[in-house]
């Protein structure tokens, strides 16, 4: 089972549990969701009406916890630790994993120094162990550790829940991309049309050149035939000379004296 399918099943179970609860009874479900080692999306639970109703109650801090795991980072928790319940070790691990996903959204090369500050890690060995064992093996990121350059290269990272207002920005970005793609498509079609026209012109010119060559061959062939006939007429069999010789021989024979 892949990570997305497994996560979908976990979300479905938690949503069904949360749908039947209200108020304080939702607290254990929120803690389970934010502690589960295979769950990294919380928007479906956050969108439940009875969960939203925690706002303004004595348990509203757990709604803040759920929002923190849906959109926040370890740094956000440190800034608001005084008004959020203390996190368990499993919750701390998960929030740090989510922090890596947030960092990877905007930068596919994460310097070790940045990661160590954002995750409160004191040395490189601890950082690399966390990235390998708790991020890459968990399937939430794929990447390569570059010890020479002291960075983590992340070609893939799982997506997090959309933050308020982020959907509008994404739609705007997608709209810009669509317009750019359409303009590019028109440009490509124009270039294809131009190439087709050039190809037709090239075929036409080639045909004209071939016809011209054939005409030239025919012309040269006709001139060759005419020249050959003229040569035969000028240097044919000398029938007149033969007649002259015959006449001369007959004349000579008439000059011999007649014996008496």
C-alpha positions as CSV (number, residue, x, y, z in Angstrom):
1,X,0.0,0.0,0.0
2,X,1.4,3.4,-1.0
3,X,1.7,6.3,1.4
4,X,-1.3,8.3,-0.1
5,X,-3.7,5.3,0.1
6,X,-2.6,4.5,3.7
7,X,-3.0,8.2,4.7
8,X,-6.5,8.3,3.0
9,X,-7.6,5.3,5.1
10,X,-6.3,6.9,8.3
11,X,-8.0,10.2,7.6
12,X,-11.3,8.4,6.8
13,X,-11.2,6.6,10.2
14,X,-10.4,9.7,12.1
15,X,-13.1,11.8,10.3
16,X,-15.7,9.1,11.1
17,X,-14.6,9.1,14.7
18,X,-14.6,12.9,14.9
19,X,-18.0,13.3,13.2
20,X,-19.7,11.6,16.2
21,X,-18.0,13.7,18.9
22,X,-18.3,17.2,20.2
23,X,-16.4,19.5,22.6
24,X,-13.9,17.8,24.9
25,X,-14.4,14.4,23.4
26,X,-12.7,15.7,20.2
27,X,-9.4,16.3,22.1
28,X,-8.1,12.7,22.1
29,X,-8.9,12.4,18.3
30,X,-6.9,15.6,17.6
31,X,-4.0,14.3,19.7
32,X,-4.2,10.9,17.8
33,X,-4.2,12.7,14.5
34,X,-1.3,14.9,15.3
35,X,0.7,12.0,16.7
36,X,0.1,9.4,14.0
37,X,3.3,8.4,12.3
38,X,1.7,8.0,8.8
39,X,-0.6,11.1,8.8
40,X,0.6,14.4,7.3
41,X,-2.7,16.0,6.2
42,X,-5.3,17.4,8.5
43,X,-7.6,19.7,6.4
44,X,-10.4,17.1,6.3
45,X,-10.6,16.9,10.1
46,X,-10.2,20.7,10.4
47,X,-13.1,21.2,8.0
48,X,-15.6,19.3,10.2
49,X,-18.3,21.6,11.6
50,X,-18.1,20.2,15.1
51,X,-14.3,20.6,15.2
52,X,-14.7,24.3,14.1
53,X,-17.1,24.7,17.0
54,X,-14.2,24.3,19.5
55,X,-13.4,28.0,18.7
56,X,-14.0,30.1,21.7
57,X,-14.4,27.2,24.1
58,X,-12.0,26.0,26.9
59,X,-10.7,23.4,24.4
60,X,-10.0,25.9,21.6
61,X,-6.2,25.4,22.2
62,X,-6.6,22.0,20.6
63,X,-8.1,23.6,17.6
64,X,-4.9,25.8,17.5
65,X,-2.8,22.6,17.7
66,X,-4.7,21.1,14.7
67,X,-4.2,24.3,12.8
68,X,-0.5,24.3,13.7
69,X,-0.1,20.8,12.3
70,X,-2.1,21.6,9.2
71,X,-0.2,24.8,8.2
72,X,2.6,25.6,10.7
73,X,6.2,24.7,11.5
74,X,8.4,24.0,14.5
75,X,9.4,27.6,14.5
76,X,5.7,28.6,14.8
77,X,5.3,26.3,17.8
78,X,8.3,27.9,19.6
79,X,6.8,31.3,19.0
80,X,3.5,30.3,20.5
81,X,4.5,27.6,23.0
82,X,3.1,29.6,25.9
83,X,-0.5,29.3,24.7
84,X,-0.4,25.8,23.1
85,X,-0.4,22.6,25.0
86,X,3.0,20.9,25.4
87,X,3.6,18.5,22.6
88,X,4.5,14.9,23.0
89,X,7.7,13.4,21.5
90,X,5.7,11.9,18.6
91,X,4.0,15.3,17.9
92,X,7.4,17.1,18.0
93,X,8.8,14.6,15.5
94,X,5.9,15.0,13.2
95,X,6.0,18.8,13.4
96,X,9.7,18.7,12.4
97,X,8.9,16.4,9.5
98,X,6.2,18.9,8.4
99,X,8.7,21.7,8.7
100,X,11.0,20.0,6.2
101,X,8.0,19.7,3.8
102,X,7.3,23.4,4.2
103,X,11.0,24.3,3.5
104,X,11.0,22.1,0.4
105,X,8.0,23.9,-1.0
106,X,10.1,26.9,-1.9
107,X,13.6,25.5,-2.2
108,X,14.8,22.2,-3.6
109,X,18.2,22.6,-2.1
110,X,18.1,23.0,1.6
111,X,21.4,24.1,3.3
112,X,22.3,22.2,6.4
113,X,22.7,25.4,8.4
114,X,19.1,26.4,7.6
115,X,17.8,23.0,8.5
116,X,19.7,22.9,11.8
117,X,18.3,26.3,12.8
118,X,14.7,25.5,11.7
119,X,14.7,22.1,13.4
120,X,16.7,22.9,16.5
121,X,19.3,20.3,15.7
122,X,22.8,20.8,17.1
123,X,25.0,18.8,14.8
124,X,25.2,17.4,11.3
125,X,25.1,13.7,12.3
126,X,21.8,14.2,14.1
127,X,20.4,16.2,11.2
128,X,21.4,13.5,8.6
129,X,20.0,10.8,10.8
130,X,16.7,12.6,11.0
131,X,16.5,13.3,7.3
132,X,17.3,9.7,6.4
133,X,15.3,7.8,9.1
134,X,12.4,10.1,9.7
135,X,11.9,11.8,6.3
136,X,13.2,9.7,3.4
137,X,12.4,6.3,5.0
138,X,9.0,7.6,5.9
139,X,8.4,8.4,2.2
140,X,7.5,12.1,2.6
141,X,10.6,13.2,0.7
142,X,13.1,11.9,-1.8
143,X,16.5,13.5,-1.8
144,X,20.3,13.3,-1.6
145,X,22.5,14.4,1.2
146,X,25.6,16.3,-0.1
147,X,28.1,16.3,2.8
148,X,30.6,18.2,0.7
149,X,28.3,21.1,0.0
150,X,26.5,20.7,3.3
151,X,23.0,20.6,1.8
152,X,20.0,18.4,1.3
153,X,18.8,18.2,-2.4
154,X,15.0,17.5,-2.5
155,X,13.6,16.6,-6.0
156,X,10.3,15.5,-4.4
157,X,8.4,16.3,-1.2
158,X,4.9,15.5,-0.2
159,X,2.4,18.4,-0.2
160,X,0.9,19.9,2.9
161,X,-2.6,21.2,3.5
162,X,-3.3,24.5,1.7
163,X,-3.1,27.5,3.9
164,X,-5.9,30.1,4.0
165,X,-5.6,32.2,0.8
166,X,-3.1,29.8,-0.8
167,X,-5.7,28.3,-3.1
168,X,-6.3,31.7,-4.7
169,X,-2.6,32.1,-5.3
170,X,-2.4,28.6,-6.8
171,X,-5.3,29.3,-9.1
172,X,-3.6,32.6,-10.3
173,X,-0.4,30.7,-10.9
174,X,-2.2,28.0,-12.8
175,X,-4.0,30.6,-14.9
176,X,-0.8,32.3,-15.8
177,X,0.7,29.0,-16.7
178,X,-2.3,28.2,-18.9
179,X,-2.1,31.5,-20.7
180,X,1.7,31.0,-21.3
181,X,1.0,27.5,-22.6
182,X,-1.7,28.7,-25.0
183,X,0.6,31.4,-26.3
184,X,3.4,28.9,-26.7
185,X,1.1,26.5,-28.5
186,X,0.0,29.3,-31.0
187,X,3.7,30.1,-31.6
188,X,4.5,26.5,-32.2
189,X,1.5,26.1,-34.6
190,X,2.7,29.2,-36.5
191,X,6.2,27.8,-36.8
192,X,4.8,24.4,-38.0
193,X,2.7,26.3,-40.6
194,X,5.7,28.3,-41.8
195,X,7.7,25.1,-42.0
196,X,5.0,23.4,-44.1
197,X,4.9,26.4,-46.4
198,X,8.7,26.4,-46.8
199,X,8.5,22.6,-47.5
200,X,5.9,23.2,-50.2
201,X,8.0,26.0,-51.8
202,X,11.0,23.7,-51.7
203,X,9.1,20.9,-53.4
204,X,7.9,23.4,-56.1
205,X,11.4,24.8,-56.7
206,X,12.8,21.3,-56.9
207,X,10.1,20.2,-59.4
208,X,10.8,23.3,-61.5
209,X,14.5,22.6,-61.4
210,X,14.0,18.9,-62.4
211,X,11.7,20.0,-65.3
212,X,14.3,22.5,-66.4
213,X,17.0,19.8,-66.4
214,X,14.7,17.5,-68.4
215,X,14.0,20.3,-70.9
216,X,17.8,21.0,-71.2
217,X,18.4,17.3,-71.8
218,X,15.8,17.1,-74.5
219,X,17.2,20.3,-76.1
220,X,20.8,18.9,-76.1
221,X,19.5,15.5,-77.5
222,X,17.7,17.3,-80.4
223,X,20.8,19.3,-81.2
224,X,22.9,16.1,-81.2
225,X,20.6,14.4,-83.7
226,X,20.7,17.4,-86.0
227,X,24.5,17.5,-85.9
228,X,24.8,13.8,-86.6
229,X,22.6,14.1,-89.7
230,X,24.6,17.0,-91.1
231,X,27.8,15.1,-90.6
232,X,26.5,12.2,-92.6
233,X,25.4,14.4,-95.4
234,X,28.8,16.1,-95.6
235,X,31.0,13.0,-95.2
236,X,28.7,10.3,-96.6
237,X,29.6,7.7,-99.5
238,X,31.5,9.6,-102.3
239,X,29.3,8.2,-105.1
240,X,30.3,11.0,-107.6
241,X,34.0,10.2,-107.3
242,X,33.4,6.6,-108.1
243,X,31.5,7.6,-111.2
244,X,34.4,9.8,-112.2
245,X,36.9,7.0,-111.8
246,X,34.7,4.6,-113.8
247,X,34.4,7.2,-116.6
248,X,38.2,7.7,-116.6
249,X,38.9,4.0,-116.9
250,X,36.5,3.8,-119.8
251,X,38.2,6.7,-121.5
252,X,41.6,5.2,-121.1
253,X,40.5,1.9,-122.6
254,X,39.3,3.8,-125.8
255,X,42.8,5.2,-126.3
256,X,44.6,1.9,-126.8
257,X,45.6,1.5,-130.5
258,X,43.7,-1.0,-132.5
259,X,45.8,-3.9,-133.8
260,X,45.6,-4.6,-137.5
